[in-house]
Amino acid sequence: MVWGDSKKTVLEFARKNHGITFDLIFIDGAHDYATAMADMRNMAVFVTSKTFVIMDDLAPWIWWGKGPAKAWKEAKATGIIKEIALYKNGNPVDQMQGRLGDQLWGVGYYRKP
């Protein structure tokens, strides 16, 4: 666990730990789009073709879920990740829909360039 502003700490960790990879990346950071997208992109330096990613708070129906949801959709559209499934309150769903109180996570894997 590395604490701090992920826009800085992830890159610093990568510089200090060149070549390290992870099997699983869990993104649950700031809720603005810019930080969520930076987290998706910055974490890509730690992946292999088998690295899974889980992103929390994909809830575009709530103000704090709009940024992560937009970042997840963009990461899929630009080929950063391949979505495997969405889970709402622990159950698989087909799309990002819900209501106040629902929790939505995306599960996928990074596509290595």
ZAMARGU-4260 file (C-alpha; in steps of 0.2 Angstrom, whole numbers, plus 5000, padded with zeros to 4 digits):
<rodrens>
0) 5000/5000/5000 | 5007/5017/4995 | 4998/5032/5003 | 4997/5049/4995 | 4991/5058/4979
5) 4991/5044/4966 | 4995/5056/4952 | 5012/5058/4961 | 5015/5042/4971 | 5011/5030/4957
10) 5024/5037/4946 | 5037/5039/4960 | 5034/5021/4965 | 5037/5015/4946 | 5053/5025/4946
15) 5059/5017/4961 | 5053/4999/4957 | 5057/4998/4938 | 5051/4981/4931 | 5039/4976/4945
20) 5022/4969/4939 | 5006/4965/4948 | 4993/4951/4945 | 4979/4962/4951 | 4977/4981/4952
25) 4962/4989/4962 | 4958/5007/4958 | 4948/5016/4971 | 4955/5034/4972 | 4949/5051/4969
30) 4932/5053/4961 | 4936/5066/4948 | 4938/5060/4930 | 4956/5067/4928 | 4963/5057/4943
35) 4953/5041/4939 | 4960/5042/4921 | 4977/5046/4927 | 4976/5031/4939 | 4971/5019/4925
40) 4985/5025/4913 | 4999/5027/4927 | 4995/5009/4933 | 4998/5002/4916 | 5017/5002/4919
45) 5014/4988/4931 | 5005/4976/4921 | 5007/4960/4911 | 4995/4953/4898 | 4987/4943/4913
50) 4985/4958/4925 | 4967/4960/4931 | 4960/4977/4935 | 4946/4981/4946 | 4939/4999/4947
55) 4927/5005/4961 | 4913/5017/4961 | 4907/5016/4943 | 4891/5025/4947 | 4887/5038/4934
60) 4870/5041/4943 | 4879/5049/4958 | 4891/5064/4958 | 4906/5055/4965 | 4904/5040/4952
65) 4903/5051/4936 | 4922/5053/4935 | 4927/5034/4938 | 4913/5029/4926 | 4919/5040/4912
70) 4937/5035/4915 | 4932/5016/4914 | 4922/5019/4898 | 4936/5029/4890 | 4949/5015/4895
75) 4938/5002/4886 | 4935/5013/4871 | 4954/5017/4869 | 4960/4999/4872 | 4968/5002/4888
80) 4958/4988/4896 | 4946/4974/4891 | 4931/4973/4902 | 4926/4956/4908 | 4911/4960/4919
85) 4902/4974/4929 | 4896/4970/4946 | 4882/4980/4955 | 4881/4976/4974 | 4891/4960/4971
90) 4880/4953/4956 | 4884/4953/4938 | 4876/4966/4927 | 4876/4971/4909 | 4877/4990/4911
95) 4881/5005/4922 | 4864/5008/4930 | 4858/5010/4947 | 4851/5021/4961 | 4857/5029/4977
100) 4865/5016/4988 | 4870/5004/4974 | 4889/5000/4972 | 4896/4996/4955 | 4913/4989/4950
105) 4921/4985/4934 | 4933/4970/4931 | 4944/4968/4917 | 4962/4966/4911 | 4975/4978/4904
110) 4979/4976/4886 | 4998/4977/4885 | 5005/4987/4870
</rodrens>
